[in-house]
Amino acid sequence: MSLTQSKQSTAPLPDLVDPSFWARPHEERVALFEELRRLPHPAFIQQSMPGVPWAFGYHALVKYADITEVSRRPQDFSSNGATTIVGLPPELDEYYGSMINMDNPEHSRLRRIVARSFGRNMVPEFEAVATRTARRIVRELVARGPGDFIRPVAAEMPIAVLSDMMGIPEEDHDFLFERSNTIVGPLDPDYVPDRTESERAVIEASRELGDYIARLRDDRLADPRDDLITRLVQVQADGEQLTRQELVSFFILLVIAGMETTRNAISHALILLTGHPEQKRLLLSDFDTYAKGAVEEILRVSTPINWMRRVAARDCEMNGHKFRKGDRIFLFYWSGNRDESVFPDPYRFDIARGSNAHVTFGAVGPHVCLGAHLARMEITALYRELLAALPQIRAEGRPRRLESSFIVGIKHLNCAF
């Protein structure tokens, strides 16, 4: 049914932030987003949430131009609660009130503090850690043989890099992996079998992560080390310092946003290179020449973070469309990365695409991902080692995808070589 036909009837458009929509066949979702991008203005999606006695909705921004325009105008479009559908409940604010869910001036203050210890000035240190970690993971994979690709490879890479930088021991990697799964997959029965317990499970996993980093904070204040946690908790030259709550929320942001984005891009990369052997051959022919383009194309096609939310901070206009204060707006990066007006033949996986200004890490503006350079570095380092040691590695069988609308995730994938 076309959108024109849908408007003439009473049938509402599907809720694009409902996990059941993302469980639909790929072709069906592609077709709907193509129709939505052809509309002159953003579609308004009616929504009904469990426990909310009234109907409400949101504007779905699916065009690249709309996503980038809203992203560069924080004064008009608030990021408060950006990673949530209806806003943070009070019991989770302590754990998710990080800079990704903030507006200025709080956002700029936190980003400034964190950037000193996490920004591009740390690239040489990050690169050394990423290379060392990738070599260890590939060496263990070769010794172990074919099988699970997610936990020992795709997930281990960002967990191990982050842990190395923060001084987290290897025996705690499973703890981080399991709590992260619960937080990103509360509606996935593999992670939370009883859906009625999903909110409690997220709160408990968040509390455990918060308590964990708080203990590390206290330890580093008493016994400083040469690691990222120590740098984050020390008083800066201008007297600024992360509070306990700020460190907790930033750590959870690193665990969820940093680990999940990289983990799922690495997983999608194996599927994409397996499904497009000509692109894999091209990458193998000269890794140094094609690696940068391959990583950008993997990030564009996989789009591990599907959407972010904004709320109109005041009555305003954007690309000819008027919003009223309080309007909810969702930026669908998955659709923006397939906008035909920006990416010719957008469904083609092409590591030599050239210009690739995707919005996987957000668009131009204050909330563009601070750790994007680290994610790129990790993906590059891992596939450099992986393809050098196992050029015939391939995905085997059907991947099992995470039941989520926010994370375009893969929870199980086997590899063969």
C-alpha positions, 0 to 999 in steps of 0.5 A: 500500500502506498502512503497516498493510499494510506492517507486516504484510509484510516490505516496509520503508518507503522511505528518506526521506533517499535522493534516489531517494525525492524523485525519485518522483511528488509525489502518491506522496510526499504520500500517504506523509507523510500516512500517516506523520503519522497514526501514533501514534509516529514511524516507524522507517526501516530504512536500508542505506548503501553501504560500511556492512556493517550495517543501521541506521536512524532515526526520522522526525519528520514531525509539526509538534508533534514537530519543534518539540518536539525543536528546543526541547530541545537538551539531549536532542537533539544537533545534532552533524552536523545536516546529514549523514546519518551524520556528518561525515567527518574530512576535511570537519570543517574546512569544515562544523564550523560552528554549525549542526552544533554543540551548546552551549557552542560553538554559543552562543559562535559565534552570539553573535560572528556575530550582532553582525555579521549580526543584526537590527541590520544590517537597514537596511544589508542592506535597502539592499543587497538593494534595489540588487541587485534593481534591477540584476538586474531591469534586466539581465533586461529588457535580456536578455529571456526565458530562464534564470531560475536563474543570472541571477536566482534565484541571482544575488540571494543571491550578489550580496547576500552578496558586496556585504556581504563585499566579494567582487568580481562576477567571483567570483560564478560561482566561488561558484555553481559550488562551491555546486552541487557541494556541494549536488548531489554525486549530481546527474549535471549537477554531478558526472557520475561518482557514484563521484567525489562525495565527492572533488568535495565535498571539493575544492569545500569546500577551494577555498571555504575557501582563498578565504575564508582569503585574504580573511581575511588581506587584511582583517586586513592592510587592514581595510575597511567590510565583513562579513568585516572585522567578523567577523575583528576582535577583539570588545569582549569579546576574542572573535574568529573563528578561521580555521577558524571563519570558513571554516566559517561562510562555507561555511554562508552560501554553502550555507544562505544562498544555496541557501535564498533561491535556491530560494525565489525559483525556487519563487515564480515557479512558484507564482505562475504556477500560481496566477494568482489569487494573483499577481493578488492580490499585484499588486493591492497588493504592500505589503499582501500581500508579507509573507504571500506570502513566508511562504507561498512559504517554507512551500510550497517548504521549500528545506531538507528535513530536519535530523538530531538524535541523542538525547543521552540516554535521554528521552521526547518527546510520548509516544515514548521514545528511547534515547541514540544514536538518530538522528532526522530532522526532516522540515520538508517534512512539518511544513509540510504538517501538517493539524493546523496548516495548514488545507488545507495543499496550497493556496497562499494568500498571505492565509493569515494565521498561518503559523508554518512551520518552513522556517527551523527551529523554536523553539530555539537553531538557528533560522536566524540569517539568516532575516530576510535571506532574507525581505528578499531575496525581498521586494526581488526580487519587488517590482522584478520584478513592478513591471517585468514583471507578466506574467513567468511560468515556462515549461516544466518545471523541472528539479529537483536530485537531492537529499534535503536541498535541495528545489532547482530547477537549471533554469527558464526565464521568459517575459514 
